[in-house]
Amino acid sequence: APDGRRIAFDSGDFNGQTDGGADIYVMRADGSGRKRLTDFPRAPQKCCPPGFPGLANNPVWSPSGTRIMFSHFLPPPKEGSKLVVMKPNGSRQHVVVGRKPDFVNKVDWGTHP
């Protein structure tokens, strides 16, 4: 977070060897208080090509620290991706940009509120 007290990260647990998902988490800067903010259904084991990036990743804080935006990837048959914004507690998730089958990924809020 901009105040340096919290970290947003993705679990990155999709590598073709695991349960087929990735979710967004926050924790305190000291590593304590880990909390999952998203809970997307797992992608079927054999749904996706090698290197499929998972379902939720690349979280970034807004400059004010009041929102987190992340990429949400849709496995086949839906395919495509969205940019989703939410409060730091995981509530009020809504799509900011979503396209099918285009690929939107990795937002940068910049440094100004």
C-alpha positions in Angstrom: 0.0 0.0 0.0 1.2 3.6 -0.5 1.6 4.0 3.3 4.0 0.9 3.3 2.0 -1.0 5.9 0.3 -3.6 3.7 1.2 -5.7 0.7 -1.2 -6.9 -2.0 -0.1 -10.0 -3.9 -1.4 -12.9 -6.0 -1.0 -16.5 -4.9 0.4 -17.5 -8.3 -0.5 -21.1 -7.7 -1.4 -22.0 -11.2 1.4 -23.7 -13.0 -0.3 -26.7 -14.5 0.6 -28.8 -11.5 -1.8 -27.3 -8.9 -5.5 -26.7 -8.5 -5.8 -24.3 -11.4 -6.3 -21.1 -9.6 -4.8 -17.9 -8.3 -6.3 -15.3 -6.0 -5.5 -11.9 -4.5 -4.3 -11.5 -1.0 -3.2 -8.7 1.4 -1.0 -9.0 4.4 0.9 -6.6 6.8 4.4 -5.6 5.6 5.9 -7.8 8.3 4.2 -10.9 6.7 1.5 -11.4 9.3 -2.3 -11.1 8.9 -2.6 -12.8 5.4 -6.1 -12.5 4.1 -7.6 -13.8 0.8 -9.6 -11.1 -1.0 -10.9 -13.1 -4.0 -12.2 -16.6 -4.3 -12.6 -17.5 -8.0 -13.5 -21.0 -9.1 -10.6 -23.2 -10.0 -9.9 -23.7 -13.8 -10.2 -27.3 -14.9 -6.8 -29.0 -14.8 -6.6 -29.6 -18.5 -8.5 -26.5 -19.7 -5.6 -24.2 -20.4 -2.4 -24.0 -22.4 0.9 -24.2 -20.5 1.7 -20.9 -18.9 -1.9 -19.8 -18.5 -1.5 -17.0 -15.9 -4.2 -18.1 -13.4 -7.4 -16.4 -12.6 -6.6 -13.3 -10.6 -3.2 -11.7 -10.5 -1.1 -8.5 -10.9 -2.7 -6.5 -8.0 -1.8 -2.8 -7.6 -2.8 -0.3 -5.1 -4.5 3.0 -6.0 -2.3 6.0 -5.0 -4.7 6.8 -2.2 -4.6 3.3 -0.8 -8.4 3.0 -1.0 -8.6 0.5 -3.8 -6.8 -2.5 -5.4 -7.0 -3.3 -9.1 -6.1 -6.7 -10.5 -6.3 -8.7 -13.8 -8.9 -11.4 -13.9 -8.3 -14.0 -16.6 -11.1 -16.2 -18.0 -10.2 -19.8 -19.0 -11.9 -21.4 -22.0 -14.6 -21.5 -23.1 -15.2 -17.9 -22.0 -11.6 -16.6 -22.5 -10.4 -13.1 -22.4 -9.6 -10.9 -19.4 -10.9 -8.1 -17.2 -9.4 -5.4 -15.0 -11.3 -5.5 -11.7 -11.2 -2.9 -8.8 -12.1 -3.5 -5.2 -11.8 -2.1 -1.7 -8.7 -3.4 0.3 -10.9 -5.7 2.2 -12.1 -7.4 -1.0 -15.6 -5.9 -1.1 -17.3 -4.0 -3.9 -15.5 -5.7 -6.7 -16.5 -4.4 -10.1 -15.1 -4.6 -13.6 -13.4 -1.5 -15.0 -12.4 -2.9 -18.4 -13.5 -6.3 -19.7 -13.1 -7.6 -23.2 -13.6 -10.9 -25.0 -11.5 -12.3 -26.4 -9.0 -9.4 -26.1 -6.3 -9.5 -23.4 -6.1 -6.7 -20.9 -3.5 -7.0 -18.2 -1.3 -5.1 -15.7 -2.7 -1.8 -14.7 -0.5 1.0 -13.2 -2.3 3.7 -11.2 0.6 6.1 -11.3 1.8 8.0 -8.3 -0.8 10.8 -7.8 -4.2 10.3 -6.0 
